[in-house]
Structures are given as C-alpha cells and as structure tokens.
Amino acid sequence: MPRPKSVVVSMGITTAGRAHGCRYNKNHRLEKDMSRLTIKEDGDEHHYCLPCARTFLLQGSERLRILLAEVERLLS
C-alpha cells in the first residue's frame, strides 16, 4: 500500500541570511538575522515575514478544519 500523501508542503522557520522583501508583501522587509517562514515548493524556496505567514497559516488551518469536518460527516 502506498504511503499517504501529505497535504502540508515542506516549510519551517529559518533565519534570513541577508535583507530582502517578504514574498507576499514587498513592503514588509526581512532584515538579516530575522526569523521568517520558508516554504519549499518545486525546488524553490519562498520566504515570508512572520505577520504574513501567520495570516495565511491561520486561513489554511481553518480551511483544513472545514474539509476534515466534511470528510468526517461523509464517513459517518
């Protein structure tokens, strides 16, 4: 039996090695040594400031909660 696919992409909190803009909002600046969310996707790394990361992680977790509730409803 194949291993179940993960719905969560490879991501983690990393430290910026140099100053650059947040990928989600270019007005948000990531300075060197700041913590950031790094998402690895299709061989690329995308970096986000923590306030932006918090926003879409909360939205994503809510969407997953709704989908899980629907799956549970259909299974019962």
TAHUQUI-V875156 format. One record per residue. N is the residue number from 1. PHI is phi in whole degrees, 0 to 359 (999 if undefined). OMEGA is omega in radians with two decimals (999 if undefined). NEAR is the number of other C-alpha atoms within 12 Angstrom. Layout:
n & phi & omega & near
N & PHI & OMEGA & NEAR
N & PHI & OMEGA & NEAR
//
This chain:
n & phi & omega & near
1 & 999 & -3.13 & 4
2 & 291 & 3.12 & 4
3 & 289 & 3.14 & 5
4 & 296 & 3.13 & 7
5 & 282 & 3.09 & 8
6 & 277 & 3.07 & 7
7 & 271 & 3.14 & 13
8 & 258 & 3.13 & 15
9 & 287 & 3.12 & 17
10 & 290 & 3.14 & 17
11 & 211 & 3.11 & 20
12 & 189 & 3.10 & 20
13 & 271 & 3.12 & 21
14 & 233 & 3.12 & 23
15 & 247 & -3.14 & 21
16 & 293 & 3.11 & 24
17 & 274 & 3.10 & 14
18 & 207 & 3.12 & 16
19 & 284 & 3.09 & 19
20 & 193 & -3.14 & 24
21 & 275 & 3.03 & 22
22 & 292 & -3.12 & 26
23 & 291 & -3.11 & 22
24 & 279 & -3.11 & 25
25 & 223 & -3.07 & 18
26 & 296 & 3.08 & 15
27 & 284 & 3.10 & 13
28 & 270 & -3.06 & 20
29 & 258 & 3.02 & 25
30 & 259 & 3.12 & 29
31 & 273 & 3.12 & 19
32 & 306 & 3.13 & 15
33 & 74 & 3.06 & 15
34 & 279 & 3.03 & 22
35 & 285 & -3.13 & 24
36 & 209 & 3.03 & 35
37 & 267 & 3.09 & 30
38 & 247 & 3.10 & 26
39 & 244 & 3.10 & 24
40 & 264 & -3.08 & 18
41 & 214 & 3.12 & 13
42 & 54 & 3.10 & 9
43 & 82 & 3.12 & 9
44 & 254 & 3.02 & 11
45 & 247 & 3.11 & 18
46 & 244 & -3.05 & 26
47 & 244 & -3.09 & 36
48 & 228 & 3.05 & 37
49 & 292 & -3.07 & 34
50 & 293 & 3.08 & 28
51 & 298 & 3.09 & 19
52 & 294 & -3.14 & 25
53 & 300 & 3.14 & 28
54 & 301 & -3.12 & 17
55 & 301 & -3.07 & 17
56 & 280 & 3.01 & 17
57 & 290 & 3.08 & 22
58 & 295 & 3.11 & 15
59 & 297 & 3.14 & 14
60 & 295 & -3.13 & 17
61 & 292 & 3.09 & 17
62 & 294 & 3.12 & 14
63 & 297 & 3.11 & 15
64 & 295 & 3.13 & 16
65 & 297 & 3.14 & 14
66 & 295 & 3.12 & 14
67 & 297 & 3.11 & 15
68 & 297 & 3.11 & 15
69 & 298 & 3.12 & 14
70 & 293 & 3.10 & 13
71 & 299 & 3.13 & 12
72 & 299 & 3.13 & 11
73 & 296 & -3.12 & 10
74 & 290 & 3.12 & 9
75 & 282 & -3.08 & 8
76 & 271 & 999 & 7
//
